[in-house]
Amino acid sequence: MPQLYFRFGTMSSAKTANLLMAVHNHRKQDKKVVAIKPSIDNRFGNDNIKSRAIEGIIADIILYPNDTEINLPDDVKYVYVDECQFLSEYNVIALRALTKKANVYCYGLRTDYAQRLFPGSATLFRYADVIEELESECTICSNKAIVNAKITDGHVISSGTTDPELDSGEKYKAMCWNCWHNMK
């Protein structure tokens, strides 16, 4: 029975690289795959899914916040979704419905820089059959990173807007809670 997977991690935990490798492997095996991304993620163009580590692909479907239905060809058995933290609740429910015929793998962040759940991530925590963490190491020490720290002028910012700041990877660092808390 197909399932809905939520694979989350901090920034630089190779989420997109893992997605791209999985899509590549399935396509090499001649399996039908669809790659999806949210419309808000336009850092590398409107339809590019790209990692800092490996070559990207073109998304087959772009989801807009009000999209409540996703139509797939009948032969698709695998769906991969990048940057799923930016999905709306409607989008996640539409992805959930796809599991009637295909496995759906969603990759994204759990929380923002102030430790607030992203709406897409919160919805995935409610609906996913399988939740997996892609672990990474704190950029300060060697502990497990769980915080996407926002750094401005050498200080951690822990409150403010919930609006996403895309294409600003240099402002964010993956940290353990202790290092994040000590820099506040």
MILUM-702101 format. One record per atom (N, C-alpha, C): residue number from 0; residue in three letters; x, y, z. Coordinates in Angstrom, 2 decimals, m for minus. Example, Ala and Ser with C-alpha at 12.3 -4.5 7.8 and 13.67 -1.06 7.14 Angstrom:
BEGIN
 pos code       X       Y       Z
   0  Ala   13.19   m5.69    7.80
   0  Ala   12.30   m4.50    7.80
   0  Ala   13.20   m3.30    7.80
   1  Ser   12.85   m2.25    7.08
   1  Ser   13.67   m1.06    7.14
   1  Ser   12.90    0.03    7.87
% end
This chain:
BEGIN
 pos code       X       Y       Z
   0  Met    0.85   m1.18    0.00
   0  Met    0.00    0.00    0.00
   0  Met    0.89    1.24    0.00
   1  Pro    0.71    2.15   m0.94
   1  Pro    1.51    3.38   m0.97
   1  Pro    1.32    4.21    0.29
   2  Gln    2.38    4.97    0.61
   2  Gln    2.36    5.77    1.83
   2  Gln    2.83    7.20    1.57
   3  Leu    2.55    8.07    2.54
   3  Leu    3.02    9.46    2.54
   3  Leu    4.19    9.54    3.51
   4  Tyr    5.34    9.95    3.00
   4  Tyr    6.57   10.08    3.79
   4  Tyr    6.91   11.55    3.99
   5  Phe    7.35   11.88    5.20
   5  Phe    7.88   13.22    5.47
   5  Phe    9.31   13.05    5.95
   6  Arg   10.25   13.51    5.15
   6  Arg   11.67   13.45    5.49
   6  Arg   12.13   14.88    5.74
   7  Phe   12.45   15.16    7.00
   7  Phe   12.81   16.53    7.37
   7  Phe   14.21   16.59    7.93
   8  Gly   14.78   17.76    7.87
   8  Gly   16.10   18.00    8.45
   8  Gly   16.36   19.49    8.50
   9  Thr   17.48   19.86    9.09
   9  Thr   17.86   21.27    9.14
   9  Thr   18.42   21.68    7.78
  10  Met   18.72   22.95    7.66
  10  Met   19.37   23.42    6.45
  10  Met   20.70   22.66    6.28
  11  Ser   21.05   22.39    5.06
  11  Ser   22.28   21.68    4.71
  11  Ser   22.33   20.25    5.22
  12  Ser   21.18   19.61    5.34
  12  Ser   21.15   18.20    5.73
  12  Ser   20.96   17.29    4.52
  13  Ala   21.16   17.82    3.33
  13  Ala   21.11   17.06    2.07
  13  Ala   19.71   16.58    1.70
  14  Lys   18.69   17.33    2.09
  14  Lys   17.32   16.94    1.77
  14  Lys   17.11   16.88    0.26
  15  Thr   17.41   17.97   m0.43
  15  Thr   17.20   18.01   m1.88
  15  Thr   18.14   17.05   m2.59
  16  Ala   19.36   16.93   m2.13
  16  Ala   20.30   15.98   m2.74
  16  Ala   19.75   14.55   m2.65
  17  Asn   19.18   14.19   m1.50
  17  Asn   18.57   12.87   m1.34
  17  Asn   17.39   12.69   m2.29
  18  Leu   16.56   13.71   m2.40
  18  Leu   15.42   13.66   m3.32
  18  Leu   15.91   13.45   m4.74
  19  Leu   16.89   14.24   m5.17
  19  Leu   17.39   14.14   m6.55
  19  Leu   18.00   12.77   m6.84
  20  Met   18.72   12.21   m5.88
  20  Met   19.29   10.88   m6.07
  20  Met   18.20    9.82   m6.19
  21  Ala   17.15    9.94   m5.38
  21  Ala   16.05    8.97   m5.44
  21  Ala   15.32    9.07   m6.78
  22  Val   15.04   10.29   m7.24
  22  Val   14.39   10.48   m8.54
  22  Val   15.26    9.88   m9.64
  23  His   16.55   10.19   m9.61
  23  His   17.48    9.66  m10.61
  23  His   17.46    8.13  m10.63
  24  Asn   17.55    7.52   m9.46
  24  Asn   17.58    6.05   m9.39
  24  Asn   16.30    5.43   m9.93
  25  His   15.14    5.99   m9.58
  25  His   13.88    5.45  m10.09
  25  His   13.78    5.61  m11.60
  26  Arg   14.21    6.75  m12.11
  26  Arg   14.15    6.97  m13.57
  26  Arg   15.11    6.04  m14.30
  27  Lys   16.27    5.75  m13.72
  27  Lys   17.22    4.82  m14.34
  27  Lys   16.62    3.42  m14.43
  28  Gln   15.70    3.10  m13.53
  28  Gln   15.03    1.80  m13.52
  28  Gln   13.75    1.83  m14.35
  29  Asp   13.56    2.91  m15.12
  29  Asp   12.37    3.10  m15.96
  29  Asp   11.07    3.11  m15.16
  30  Lys   11.15    3.56  m13.92
  30  Lys    9.94    3.72  m13.11
  30  Lys    9.40    5.13  m13.32
  31  Lys    8.10    5.26  m13.32
  31  Lys    7.45    6.54  m13.57
  31  Lys    7.44    7.37  m12.30
  32  Val    8.06    8.54  m12.39
  32  Val    8.26    9.44  m11.25
  32  Val    7.77   10.83  m11.62
  33  Val    7.17   11.51  m10.64
  33  Val    6.81   12.92  m10.80
  33  Val    7.50   13.70   m9.69
  34  Ala    8.13   14.81  m10.08
  34  Ala    8.79   15.70   m9.13
  34  Ala    7.95   16.97   m9.00
  35  Ile    7.72   17.40   m7.75
  35  Ile    6.84   18.53   m7.46
  35  Ile    7.58   19.52   m6.56
  36  Lys    7.27   20.79   m6.74
  36  Lys    7.79   21.82   m5.84
  36  Lys    6.73   22.90   m5.65
  37  Pro    6.78   23.63   m4.53
  37  Pro    5.83   24.72   m4.31
  37  Pro    6.20   25.95   m5.14
  38  Ser    5.21   26.71   m5.52
  38  Ser    5.42   27.89   m6.37
  38  Ser    6.29   28.94   m5.69
  39  Ile    6.26   29.03   m4.38
  39  Ile    7.01   30.06   m3.66
  39  Ile    8.52   29.87   m3.81
  40  Asp    8.98   28.65   m4.05
  40  Asp   10.41   28.37   m4.17
  40  Asp   10.87   28.66   m5.59
  41  Asn   11.32   29.89   m5.81
  41  Asn   11.79   30.28   m7.14
  41  Asn   13.26   30.69   m7.14
  42  Arg   14.01   30.21   m6.15
  42  Arg   15.44   30.56   m6.03
  42  Arg   16.24   30.21   m7.26
  43  Phe   15.94   29.11   m7.90
  43  Phe   16.71   28.63   m9.05
  43  Phe   15.86   28.64  m10.32
  44  Gly   14.82   29.46  m10.33
  44  Gly   13.87   29.50  m11.43
  44  Gly   12.56   28.87  m10.98
  45  Asn   11.52   29.14  m11.72
  45  Asn   10.19   28.69  m11.30
  45  Asn   10.02   27.18  m11.26
  46  Asp   10.76   26.45  m12.09
  46  Asp   10.52   25.01  m12.15
  46  Asp   11.75   24.16  m11.83
  47  Asn   12.83   24.75  m11.38
  47  Asn   14.04   23.98  m11.08
  47  Asn   14.05   23.48   m9.63
  48  Ile   14.41   22.22   m9.49
  48  Ile   14.68   21.63   m8.19
  48  Ile   16.19   21.40   m8.18
  49  Lys   16.88   22.12   m7.33
  49  Lys   18.34   22.12   m7.37
  49  Lys   18.92   22.01   m5.98
  50  Ser   20.03   21.30   m5.90
  50  Ser   20.79   21.15   m4.66
  50  Ser   22.12   21.86   m4.82
  51  Arg   22.69   22.27   m3.70
  51  Arg   24.03   22.86   m3.75
  51  Arg   25.07   21.79   m4.05
  52  Ala   24.71   20.52   m3.89
  52  Ala   25.68   19.43   m4.01
  52  Ala   25.68   18.74   m5.37
  53  Ile   24.51   18.59   m5.99
  53  Ile   24.44   17.86   m7.25
  53  Ile   23.51   18.57   m8.23
  54  Glu   23.60   18.16   m9.49
  54  Glu   22.81   18.78  m10.55
  54  Glu   21.32   18.62  m10.31
  55  Gly   20.55   19.62  m10.68
  55  Gly   19.12   19.62  m10.44
  55  Gly   18.31   19.02  m11.58
  56  Ile   16.99   19.09  m11.41
  56  Ile   16.04   18.61  m12.41
  56  Ile   14.94   19.66  m12.57
  57  Ile   14.13   19.48  m13.58
  57  Ile   12.96   20.33  m13.80
  57  Ile   11.75   19.68  m13.12
  58  Ala   11.02   20.45  m12.34
  58  Ala    9.82   19.93  m11.68
  58  Ala    8.75   19.63  m12.72
  59  Asp    8.05   18.55  m12.51
  59  Asp    6.94   18.19  m13.40
  59  Asp    5.68   18.97  m13.05
  60  Ile    5.53   19.29  m11.77
  60  Ile    4.34   20.00  m11.28
  60  Ile    4.78   21.08  m10.31
  61  Ile    4.18   22.26  m10.43
  61  Ile    4.37   23.35   m9.49
  61  Ile    3.06   23.50   m8.72
  62  Leu    3.13   23.45   m7.39
  62  Leu    1.93   23.59   m6.57
  62  Leu    1.77   25.03   m6.09
  63  Tyr    0.57   25.54   m6.23
  63  Tyr    0.21   26.86   m5.72
  63  Tyr   m0.60   26.65   m4.44
  64  Pro   m0.56   27.61   m3.52
  64  Pro   m1.19   27.40   m2.21
  64  Pro   m2.65   26.94   m2.25
  65  Asn   m3.42   27.37   m3.24
  65  Asn   m4.83   27.00   m3.29
  65  Asn   m5.10   25.72   m4.08
  66  Asp   m4.06   25.06   m4.56
  66  Asp   m4.25   23.80   m5.30
  66  Asp   m4.74   22.72   m4.34
  67  Thr   m5.92   22.19   m4.64
  67  Thr   m6.53   21.18   m3.78
  67  Thr   m6.55   19.80   m4.43
  68  Glu   m6.08   19.72   m5.67
  68  Glu   m6.09   18.45   m6.39
  68  Glu   m4.84   18.37   m7.26
  69  Ile   m4.29   17.18   m7.36
  69  Ile   m3.11   16.95   m8.19
  69  Ile   m3.44   15.77   m9.10
  70  Asn   m3.33   15.99  m10.39
  70  Asn   m3.62   14.92  m11.35
  70  Asn   m2.33   14.29  m11.82
  71  Leu   m2.26   12.98  m11.67
  71  Leu   m1.09   12.22  m12.10
  71  Leu   m1.48   11.26  m13.21
  72  Pro   m0.54   11.00  m14.13
  72  Pro   m0.79    9.91  m15.08
  72  Pro   m0.95    8.60  m14.31
  73  Asp   m1.72    7.69  m14.84
  73  Asp   m2.03    6.43  m14.14
  73  Asp   m0.80    5.59  m13.83
  74  Asp    0.25    5.70  m14.65
  74  Asp    1.41    4.83  m14.46
  74  Asp    2.44    5.36  m13.45
  75  Val    2.20    6.53  m12.86
  75  Val    3.14    7.09  m11.89
  75  Val    3.00    6.35  m10.55
  76  Lys    4.12    5.89  m10.04
  76  Lys    4.13    5.16   m8.77
  76  Lys    4.92    5.87   m7.69
  77  Tyr    5.69    6.91   m8.07
  77  Tyr    6.52    7.64   m7.12
  77  Tyr    6.38    9.14   m7.34
  78  Val    6.13    9.85   m6.25
  78  Val    6.03   11.30   m6.28
  78  Val    7.02   11.85   m5.27
  79  Tyr    7.83   12.81   m5.70
  79  Tyr    8.82   13.45   m4.83
  79  Tyr    8.53   14.93   m4.76
  80  Val    8.49   15.46   m3.53
  80  Val    8.14   16.87   m3.31
  80  Val    9.27   17.55   m2.55
  81  Asp    9.81   18.63   m3.13
  81  Asp   10.88   19.38   m2.49
  81  Asp   10.31   20.59   m1.78
  82  Glu   11.02   21.07   m0.76
  82  Glu   10.66   22.28   m0.01
  82  Glu    9.22   22.22    0.49
  83  Cys    8.83   21.07    1.02
  83  Cys    7.44   20.86    1.42
  83  Cys    7.00   21.72    2.60
  84  Gln    7.94   22.33    3.31
  84  Gln    7.54   23.23    4.40
  84  Gln    6.72   24.40    3.87
  85  Phe    6.89   24.74    2.58
  85  Phe    6.16   25.87    1.99
  85  Phe    4.80   25.49    1.41
  86  Leu    4.41   24.23    1.55
  86  Leu    3.11   23.81    1.05
  86  Leu    2.00   24.29    1.97
  87  Ser    0.82   24.44    1.41
  87  Ser   m0.35   24.78    2.22
  87  Ser   m0.99   23.49    2.73
  88  Glu   m1.89   23.63    3.66
  88  Glu   m2.63   22.46    4.15
  88  Glu   m3.38   21.80    3.00
  89  Tyr   m3.95   22.61    2.10
  89  Tyr   m4.65   22.06    0.92
  89  Tyr   m3.71   21.17    0.11
  90  Asn   m2.48   21.65   m0.11
  90  Asn   m1.51   20.88   m0.90
  90  Asn   m1.20   19.54   m0.25
  91  Val   m0.98   19.55    1.05
  91  Val   m0.62   18.31    1.75
  91  Val   m1.78   17.32    1.70
  92  Ile   m2.99   17.80    1.86
  92  Ile   m4.15   16.92    1.77
  92  Ile   m4.28   16.34    0.36
  93  Ala   m3.97   17.13   m0.65
  93  Ala   m3.98   16.64   m2.04
  93  Ala   m2.89   15.58   m2.23
  94  Leu   m1.73   15.78   m1.63
  94  Leu   m0.66   14.78   m1.70
  94  Leu   m1.07   13.49   m0.99
  95  Arg   m1.73   13.64    0.14
  95  Arg   m2.23   12.48    0.89
  95  Arg   m3.14   11.64    0.00
  96  Ala   m4.00   12.31   m0.78
  96  Ala   m4.92   11.60   m1.67
  96  Ala   m4.19   10.82   m2.76
  97  Leu   m3.01   11.28   m3.15
  97  Leu   m2.24   10.57   m4.17
  97  Leu   m1.78    9.20   m3.71
  98  Thr   m1.73    8.98   m2.41
  98  Thr   m1.25    7.69   m1.90
  98  Thr   m2.24    6.56   m2.18
  99  Lys   m3.34    6.86   m2.82
  99  Lys   m4.23    5.79   m3.27
  99  Lys   m3.56    4.99   m4.39
 100  Lys   m2.59    5.64   m5.09
 100  Lys   m1.93    4.92   m6.19
 100  Lys   m0.42    5.10   m6.26
 101  Ala    0.16    6.00   m5.47
 101  Ala    1.60    6.25   m5.56
 101  Ala    2.19    6.56   m4.18
 102  Asn    3.45    6.18   m3.98
 102  Asn    4.17    6.61   m2.79
 102  Asn    4.54    8.08   m2.97
 103  Val    4.39    8.86   m1.91
 103  Val    4.68   10.30   m1.95
 103  Val    5.75   10.59   m0.91
 104  Tyr    6.88   11.15   m1.36
 104  Tyr    8.01   11.47   m0.50
 104  Tyr    8.17   12.99   m0.44
 105  Cys    7.99   13.56    0.73
 105  Cys    8.09   15.00    0.93
 105  Cys    9.35   15.32    1.72
 106  Tyr   10.12   16.27    1.23
 106  Tyr   11.38   16.67    1.86
 106  Tyr   11.30   18.14    2.25
 107  Gly   11.70   18.47    3.48
 107  Gly   11.68   19.87    3.87
 107  Gly   12.16   20.10    5.29
 108  Leu   12.05   21.35    5.69
 108  Leu   12.41   21.78    7.04
 108  Leu   11.26   21.51    8.00
 109  Arg   11.57   21.30    9.24
 109  Arg   10.55   21.14   10.27
 109  Arg   10.11   22.52   10.78
 110  Thr   11.10   23.34   11.19
 110  Thr   10.79   24.63   11.82
 110  Thr   11.58   25.76   11.17
 111  Asp   11.10   26.98   11.43
 111  Asp   11.82   28.17   10.96
 111  Asp   12.87   28.57   11.99
 112  Tyr   13.48   29.72   11.81
 112  Tyr   14.58   30.17   12.68
 112  Tyr   14.14   30.46   14.11
 113  Ala   12.84   30.67   14.33
 113  Ala   12.32   30.93   15.67
 113  Ala   11.70   29.68   16.29
 114  Gln   11.99   28.53   15.70
 114  Gln   11.49   27.23   16.17
 114  Gln    9.98   27.08   16.02
 115  Arg    9.38   27.79   15.07
 115  Arg    7.96   27.66   14.75
 115  Arg    7.81   26.64   13.64
 116  Leu    6.84   25.74   13.78
 116  Leu    6.56   24.78   12.71
 116  Leu    6.09   25.53   11.48
 117  Phe    6.62   25.13   10.32
 117  Phe    6.09   25.64    9.06
 117  Phe    4.71   25.03    8.85
 118  Pro    3.78   25.74    8.20
 118  Pro    2.44   25.17    7.97
 118  Pro    2.46   23.84    7.22
 119  Gly    3.26   23.73    6.16
 119  Gly    3.33   22.47    5.43
 119  Gly    3.86   21.35    6.28
 120  Ser    4.88   21.64    7.07
 120  Ser    5.47   20.63    7.95
 120  Ser    4.50   20.19    9.03
 121  Ala    3.80   21.14    9.62
 121  Ala    2.81   20.80   10.66
 121  Ala    1.74   19.88   10.09
 122  Thr    1.30   20.16    8.89
 122  Thr    0.28   19.33    8.26
 122  Thr    0.83   17.94    7.93
 123  Leu    2.08   17.90    7.48
 123  Leu    2.70   16.59    7.22
 123  Leu    2.86   15.77    8.49
 124  Phe    3.18   16.41    9.60
 124  Phe    3.26   15.67   10.86
 124  Phe    1.90   15.04   11.19
 125  Arg    0.82   15.68   10.81
 125  Arg   m0.51   15.12   11.08
 125  Arg   m0.86   13.98   10.13
 126  Tyr   m0.48   14.09    8.85
 126  Tyr   m0.97   13.16    7.83
 126  Tyr    0.02   12.09    7.37
 127  Ala    1.31   12.27    7.61
 127  Ala    2.30   11.33    7.08
 127  Ala    2.21    9.97    7.74
 128  Asp    2.40    8.93    6.93
 128  Asp    2.48    7.57    7.44
 128  Asp    3.85    7.30    8.06
 129  Val    4.88    7.89    7.45
 129  Val    6.25    7.66    7.88
 129  Val    6.93    9.02    8.03
 130  Ile    7.56    9.25    9.18
 130  Ile    8.28   10.50    9.44
 130  Ile    9.73   10.13    9.74
 131  Glu   10.65   10.69    8.95
 131  Glu   12.07   10.37    9.09
 131  Glu   12.88   11.65    9.16
 132  Glu   13.84   11.66   10.06
 132  Glu   14.72   12.82   10.17
 132  Glu   16.03   12.55    9.44
 133  Leu   16.45   13.51    8.62
 133  Leu   17.75   13.47    7.97
 133  Leu   18.69   14.27    8.87
 134  Glu   19.48   13.57    9.64
 134  Glu   20.30   14.24   10.66
 134  Glu   21.49   14.95   10.05
 135  Ser   21.88   16.04   10.73
 135  Ser   23.09   16.77   10.37
 135  Ser   23.75   17.25   11.66
 136  Glu   24.95   17.75   11.50
 136  Glu   25.75   18.16   12.65
 136  Glu   25.72   19.67   12.83
 137  Cys   25.74   20.11   14.07
 137  Cys   25.80   21.53   14.40
 137  Cys   27.03   22.15   13.74
 138  Thr   26.88   23.34   13.19
 138  Thr   28.01   24.02   12.54
 138  Thr   29.00   24.59   13.55
 139  Ile   28.64   24.62   14.84
 139  Ile   29.52   25.14   15.89
 139  Ile   30.25   24.01   16.61
 140  Cys   29.50   23.00   17.04
 140  Cys   30.09   21.86   17.77
 140  Cys   29.78   20.59   16.98
 141  Ser   29.87   19.46   17.60
 141  Ser   29.61   18.20   16.89
 141  Ser   28.29   17.55   17.29
 142  Asn   27.44   18.26   18.01
 142  Asn   26.14   17.71   18.40
 142  Asn   25.18   17.71   17.22
 143  Lys   24.08   17.00   17.38
 143  Lys   23.05   16.93   16.35
 143  Lys   22.39   18.30   16.18
 144  Ala   22.29   18.77   14.95
 144  Ala   21.64   20.05   14.65
 144  Ala   20.12   19.85   14.61
 145  Ile   19.41   20.75   15.28
 145  Ile   17.94   20.72   15.24
 145  Ile   17.35   22.09   14.98
 146  Val   18.19   23.14   14.95
 146  Val   17.73   24.52   14.80
 146  Val   18.28   25.10   13.50
 147  Asn   17.43   25.81   12.77
 147  Asn   17.84   26.57   11.59
 147  Asn   18.07   28.00   12.06
 148  Ala   19.25   28.27   12.58
 148  Ala   19.53   29.57   13.20
 148  Ala   19.69   30.65   12.15
 149  Lys   19.05   31.78   12.39
 149  Lys   19.17   32.96   11.53
 149  Lys   20.19   33.89   12.18
 150  Ile   21.25   34.22   11.44
 150  Ile   22.34   35.02   11.97
 150  Ile   22.33   36.38   11.29
 151  Thr   22.32   37.43   12.09
 151  Thr   22.43   38.80   11.58
 151  Thr   23.44   39.54   12.43
 152  Asp   24.46   40.11   11.78
 152  Asp   25.52   40.83   12.47
 152  Asp   26.13   40.01   13.60
 153  Gly   26.30   38.72   13.38
 153  Gly   26.93   37.85   14.35
 153  Gly   26.06   37.41   15.50
 154  His   24.78   37.76   15.47
 154  His   23.85   37.40   16.54
 154  His   22.71   36.55   15.99
 155  Val   22.25   35.63   16.83
 155  Val   21.10   34.80   16.47
 155  Val   19.83   35.61   16.64
 156  Ile   18.99   35.58   15.63
 156  Ile   17.68   36.21   15.67
 156  Ile   16.66   35.11   15.97
 157  Ser   15.84   35.32   16.99
 157  Ser   14.89   34.26   17.35
 157  Ser   13.44   34.72   17.37
 158  Ser   13.18   35.91   16.85
 158  Ser   11.79   36.36   16.72
 158  Ser   11.70   37.28   15.51
 159  Gly   10.49   37.46   15.03
 159  Gly   10.28   38.32   13.88
 159  Gly    9.32   37.70   12.90
 160  Thr    9.46   38.10   11.66
 160  Thr    8.53   37.72   10.61
 160  Thr    8.52   36.21   10.36
 161  Thr    7.39   35.72    9.92
 161  Thr    7.28   34.32    9.51
 161  Thr    7.43   34.20    7.99
 162  Asp    7.61   35.33    7.30
 162  Asp    7.78   35.29    5.84
 162  Asp    9.11   34.61    5.51
 163  Pro    9.08   33.68    4.57
 163  Pro   10.33   32.99    4.22
 163  Pro   11.29   33.93    3.49
 164  Glu   12.58   33.78    3.79
 164  Glu   13.62   34.52    3.08
 164  Glu   14.35   33.50    2.22
 165  Leu   13.98   33.45    0.96
 165  Leu   14.58   32.48    0.06
 165  Leu   15.91   33.00   m0.46
 166  Asp   16.76   32.07   m0.84
 166  Asp   18.08   32.37   m1.41
 166  Asp   18.94   33.18   m0.45
 167  Ser   18.85   32.84    0.82
 167  Ser   19.67   33.55    1.81
 167  Ser   20.38   32.55    2.71
 168  Gly   20.87   31.47    2.12
 168  Gly   21.53   30.42    2.88
 168  Gly   22.69   30.91    3.73
 169  Glu   23.33   32.01    3.31
 169  Glu   24.45   32.51    4.09
 169  Glu   24.02   33.10    5.42
 170  Lys   22.74   33.40    5.60
 170  Lys   22.24   33.95    6.86
 170  Lys   21.84   32.88    7.86
 171  Tyr   21.77   31.64    7.42
 171  Tyr   21.27   30.57    8.25
 171  Tyr   22.34   29.52    8.50
 172  Lys   22.32   28.97    9.72
 172  Lys   23.24   27.89   10.07
 172  Lys   22.47   26.84   10.85
 173  Ala   22.80   25.59   10.59
 173  Ala   22.23   24.49   11.35
 173  Ala   22.99   24.39   12.67
 174  Met   22.25   24.39   13.77
 174  Met   22.87   24.36   15.10
 174  Met   22.14   23.40   16.03
 175  Cys   22.85   22.98   17.06
 175  Cys   22.19   22.26   18.14
 175  Cys   21.48   23.31   19.01
 176  Trp   20.60   22.86   19.86
 176  Trp   19.84   23.81   20.67
 176  Trp   20.76   24.60   21.60
 177  Asn   21.76   23.94   22.22
 177  Asn   22.64   24.63   23.16
 177  Asn   23.42   25.76   22.50
 178  Cys   24.02   25.51   21.34
 178  Cys   24.77   26.56   20.66
 178  Cys   23.85   27.70   20.24
 179  Trp   22.66   27.36   19.74
 179  Trp   21.68   28.37   19.35
 179  Trp   21.31   29.23   20.57
 180  His   20.99   28.57   21.65
 180  His   20.56   29.28   22.87
 180  His   21.70   30.16   23.42
 181  Asn   22.92   29.66   23.39
 181  Asn   24.06   30.43   23.92
 181  Asn   24.41   31.64   23.06
 182  Met   24.02   31.64   21.79
 182  Met   24.32   32.78   20.92
 182  Met   23.23   33.85   20.93
 183  Lys   22.11   33.56   21.57
 183  Lys   21.00   34.53   21.56
 183  Lys   21.34   35.75   22.38
% end
